[in-house]
Amino acid sequence: MARPERQRVLEILENLPEPLWAEVVEFVEFLRWRHGIPETAQLSEPALARAWLTPEEDDAWQSL
């Protein structure tokens, strides 16, 4: 079962006029930044670096 705060936010969002969605996204991104919550892409960077930053990978891309 969802927490009451989460349920309340979802109810508000369901009834929010479409023109306000951009502001909501901007505010949520601000909150994530303020609290140091990284984007999903940033979380995967170390794993991708281990796989991609190798001499074998560099060799594979030389012909392109």
Backbone as ProteinMPNN parsed JSONL, in Angstrom:
{"seq_chain_A": "MARPERQRVLEILENLPEPLWAEVVEFVEFLRWRHGIPETAQLSEPALARAWLTPEEDDAWQSL", "coords_chain_A": {"N_chain_A": [[0.842, -1.194, 0.0], [0.498, 2.215, -0.803], [2.239, 4.977, 0.632], [0.613, 7.593, 2.523], [1.4, 10.232, 1.743], [2.551, 9.855, -0.743], [0.367, 8.842, -2.163], [-1.308, 11.065, -2.077], [0.146, 12.944, -3.574], [0.099, 11.657, -6.064], [-2.649, 11.761, -6.608], [-3.014, 14.527, -6.837], [-1.393, 15.052, -9.069], [-2.734, 13.592, -11.045], [-4.912, 15.202, -11.543], [-3.886, 17.534, -12.44], [-3.61, 20.377, -14.534], [-2.516, 20.15, -17.915], [-0.713, 22.246, -18.901], [0.828, 22.831, -16.649], [2.596, 20.797, -16.18], [5.285, 20.97, -17.07], [6.41, 22.734, -15.236], [6.184, 21.223, -12.923], [7.93, 19.088, -13.445], [10.333, 20.512, -13.599], [10.501, 21.45, -10.944], [10.675, 19.037, -9.503], [13.093, 18.062, -10.491], [14.764, 20.055, -9.467], [14.472, 19.531, -6.705], [15.611, 16.97, -6.58], [18.254, 17.621, -7.293], [18.933, 19.393, -5.187], [18.909, 17.713, -2.99], [20.867, 15.979, -3.613], [20.407, 13.737, -5.232], [21.299, 11.662, -7.698], [20.89, 11.529, -11.29], [19.606, 8.754, -13.15], [21.245, 8.061, -15.3], [23.717, 9.037, -14.465], [24.241, 7.325, -12.367], [24.896, 4.985, -13.658], [27.297, 5.459, -14.909], [29.928, 4.655, -13.797], [29.853, 1.835, -14.119], [29.509, 1.597, -16.881], [31.833, 2.807, -17.748], [33.805, 0.976, -16.96], [33.24, -1.079, -18.725], [33.438, 0.085, -21.245], [35.703, 1.74, -21.473], [38.212, 0.555, -22.468], [41.139, -0.935, -23.946], [40.438, -2.829, -25.899], [37.875, -2.053, -26.64], [38.415, 0.476, -27.707], [39.942, -0.306, -29.944], [37.973, -1.634, -31.401], [36.406, 0.456, -32.303], [37.996, 1.882, -34.037], [37.784, 1.522, -36.818], [35.569, 2.902, -37.611]], "CA_chain_A": [[0.0, 0.0, 0.0], [1.283, 3.439, -0.93], [2.21, 5.903, 1.769], [-0.395, 8.651, 2.301], [1.965, 11.374, 1.019], [2.711, 9.441, -2.145], [-0.97, 8.764, -2.741], [-1.805, 12.441, -2.229], [0.859, 13.537, -4.716], [-0.425, 11.039, -7.281], [-3.991, 12.315, -6.838], [-2.845, 15.905, -7.323], [-0.855, 14.99, -10.434], [-3.768, 13.106, -11.96], [-5.863, 16.281, -11.837], [-3.148, 18.748, -12.775], [-3.731, 20.785, -15.938], [-1.35, 19.844, -18.748], [0.298, 23.31, -18.99], [1.653, 22.919, -15.437], [3.494, 19.657, -16.07], [6.688, 21.385, -17.239], [6.844, 23.312, -13.956], [6.311, 20.122, -11.972], [9.173, 18.395, -13.771], [11.428, 21.412, -13.202], [10.576, 21.465, -9.489], [11.158, 17.738, -9.044], [14.522, 18.03, -10.811], [15.411, 20.907, -8.487], [14.512, 18.803, -5.436], [16.619, 15.912, -6.704], [19.569, 18.272, -7.256], [19.142, 19.955, -3.852], [19.138, 16.63, -2.041], [21.987, 15.173, -4.087], [19.959, 12.48, -5.831], [21.767, 11.698, -9.084], [20.063, 10.988, -12.361], [19.879, 7.35, -13.429], [22.4, 7.971, -16.202], [24.929, 9.252, -13.684], [24.479, 6.141, -11.557], [25.441, 3.909, -14.479], [28.576, 5.842, -15.511], [31.074, 3.813, -13.429], [29.734, 0.513, -14.729], [29.748, 1.737, -18.314], [33.246, 3.131, -17.949], [34.573, -0.273, -16.868], [32.991, -1.89, -19.919], [33.736, 0.786, -22.492], [37.016, 2.39, -21.505], [39.211, -0.507, -22.545], [41.854, -0.948, -25.226], [39.679, -3.629, -26.858], [36.761, -1.231, -27.123], [39.018, 1.487, -28.582], [40.287, -0.976, -31.196], [36.755, -1.945, -32.139], [35.855, 1.675, -32.892], [38.975, 2.507, -34.922], [37.414, 1.441, -38.232], [34.365, 3.712, -37.905]], "C_chain_A": [[0.881, 1.25, 0.0], [1.17, 4.285, 0.337], [1.223, 7.014, 1.475], [0.144, 9.835, 1.505], [2.086, 11.054, -0.461], [1.355, 9.405, -2.844], [-1.533, 10.156, -2.993], [-1.158, 13.121, -3.432], [0.313, 12.965, -6.023], [-1.821, 11.558, -7.618], [-3.904, 13.736, -7.396], [-2.379, 15.893, -8.777], [-1.902, 14.526, -11.446], [-4.719, 14.213, -12.391], [-5.182, 17.585, -12.252], [-3.339, 19.107, -14.249], [-2.411, 20.568, -16.69], [-0.308, 20.972, -18.803], [1.219, 23.411, -17.762], [2.673, 21.794, -15.318], [4.969, 20.041, -16.202], [7.232, 21.969, -15.935], [7.04, 22.226, -12.905], [7.625, 19.39, -12.199], [10.371, 19.232, -13.324], [11.614, 21.408, -11.688], [11.116, 20.145, -8.941], [12.653, 17.606, -9.334], [15.312, 18.901, -9.839], [15.538, 20.186, -7.142], [15.559, 17.695, -5.471], [18.024, 16.497, -6.617], [19.889, 18.741, -5.835], [19.481, 18.876, -2.826], [20.202, 15.644, -2.516], [21.593, 13.827, -4.654], [20.348, 12.509, -7.303], [20.757, 11.114, -10.055], [20.481, 9.542, -12.613], [21.107, 7.201, -14.314], [23.699, 8.146, -15.434], [25.258, 8.031, -12.835], [25.153, 5.038, -12.359], [26.823, 4.232, -15.042], [29.742, 4.962, -15.086], [31.032, 2.431, -14.075], [30.024, 0.575, -16.222], [31.211, 2.026, -18.593], [34.103, 1.865, -17.9], [34.42, -1.109, -18.138], [33.519, -1.221, -21.182], [35.132, 1.39, -22.568], [38.118, 1.342, -21.421], [39.925, -0.421, -23.886], [41.092, -1.738, -26.294], [38.532, -2.815, -27.465], [37.287, -0.14, -28.064], [39.368, 0.891, -29.946], [39.05, -1.239, -32.042], [36.19, -0.718, -32.855], [36.79, 2.351, -33.895], [38.514, 2.538, -36.375], [36.19, 2.302, -38.576], [34.691, 5.149, -38.185]], "O_chain_A": [[1.88, 1.323, 0.716], [0.141, 4.297, 1.012], [1.006, 7.355, 0.312], [-0.574, 10.393, 0.675], [1.764, 11.876, -1.319], [1.213, 9.876, -3.972], [-2.169, 10.391, -4.02], [-1.833, 13.791, -4.213], [0.09, 13.706, -6.981], [-2.137, 11.771, -8.788], [-4.637, 14.096, -8.316], [-2.904, 16.63, -9.612], [-1.943, 15.019, -12.573], [-5.272, 14.164, -13.49], [-5.838, 18.616, -12.394], [-3.241, 18.24, -15.117], [-1.33, 20.784, -16.143], [0.887, 20.681, -18.755], [2.285, 24.021, -17.846], [3.532, 21.836, -14.437], [5.813, 19.48, -15.503], [8.384, 21.724, -15.576], [7.96, 22.304, -12.092], [8.352, 19.104, -11.248], [11.315, 18.705, -12.735], [12.742, 21.367, -11.197], [11.928, 20.143, -8.016], [13.398, 17.088, -8.502], [16.411, 18.529, -9.43], [16.595, 20.228, -6.513], [16.303, 17.504, -4.51], [18.89, 15.937, -5.944], [20.991, 18.51, -5.338], [20.256, 19.115, -1.9], [20.414, 14.601, -1.896], [22.362, 12.87, -4.568], [19.793, 13.291, -8.075], [19.894, 10.317, -9.687], [21.612, 9.164, -12.309], [21.922, 6.305, -14.096], [24.685, 7.469, -15.726], [26.431, 7.733, -12.607], [25.904, 4.238, -11.8], [27.466, 3.347, -15.606], [30.507, 4.543, -15.955], [32.057, 1.919, -14.524], [30.706, -0.296, -16.763], [31.766, 1.535, -19.577], [35.019, 1.701, -18.706], [35.365, -1.768, -18.57], [33.996, -1.901, -22.091], [35.677, 1.53, -23.663], [38.852, 1.26, -20.436], [39.376, 0.108, -24.852], [41.098, -1.358, -27.465], [38.267, -2.895, -28.665], [36.677, 0.136, -29.097], [39.119, 1.511, -30.98], [39.082, -1.082, -33.263], [35.562, -0.851, -33.905], [36.387, 3.317, -34.543], [38.822, 3.487, -37.094], [35.828, 2.403, -39.748], [33.791, 5.947, -38.447]]}, "name": "protein", "num_of_chains": 1, "seq": "MARPERQRVLEILENLPEPLWAEVVEFVEFLRWRHGIPETAQLSEPALARAWLTPEEDDAWQSL"}
